[in-house]
């Protein structure tokens, strides 16, 4: 089972194409890098901000380092330096600047959220949790903060507390994108597939572009042998993300159950072209070939499946045939 993705979320990942003013600008907390400036270092800070905006990062760095020697407690300058580190994808130094900002102002919720987002984007979920806990304490009415905390809990295997945080987010904003999806993931993890399916369908209703909600709902329907419903959901998942190997695989399975063997072969082959480590797709392809009367081809796929499984076991990978990486 794939982990919960921060990748598909507004507060999910550090991407260089986001503008200046750190991740705060991407979240709409400020309108320009200049708005970060404090009066104590305003002139130098404005110059550095203009350099950052124009892409002259070396000059901006020199200005900021010199200014911080004069104004070491300037929150604005530390934020601008964090912005610079972000743009250059120097995430360790970026973290240091954000932490220094919090030392100077522990109640700075903007910086605390940015730090949590940074840790989450690097998959340091355990480090993100305390920052999100403090953020939600300081801003209890922010639905997004509760959702992010719930997601961090999910990624640290704290499913029950994750469920509670996501429910808080939905109480504050019933149409918050990805909230029903993440609650569905929590329910699925707890073995409550009925509740999970309901949440995934709610996510589809409020967020029709959520490929993962279609995918997970389709898998649940397929396991229930609701073949027509599963096929519809999985076809939509593939339409939204044609490079999702697991979605092609599950759609292939639905076609096998629906006796659409030629279509199933196409989906299994597509899954393997996208992810050659998805070993179980060889087994699925063998099933589809055999059902279509292509016995020799089916036997070759079965033999290849067995060889790959044996290779996995000998290499200590546990022999899993269910690699879901895309």
Secondary structure, 3 states (H helix, E strand, C coil): CCCCCCCCCCCCCCCCCCCCCHHHHHHCCCCCHHHHCCHHHHHHHHHHHHHHHHCCHHHHHHHHHHHHHHCCCCHHHHHHHHHHHHHCCCHHHHHHHHHHHHHHCCCCHHHHHHHHHHHHHCCCHHHHHHHHHHHHHHCCCCHHHHHHHHHHHHCCCCHHHHHHHHHHHHHHCCCCCCHHHHHHHHHHHCCCHHHHHHHHHHHHHHCCCCHHHHHHHHHHHHHCCCHHHHHHHHHHHHHHCCCCHHHHHHHHHHHHHCCCHHHHHHHHHHHHHHCCCCCHHHHHHHHHHHHCCCHHHHHHHHHHHHHHHHHHHHCCCCCCCCCCCC
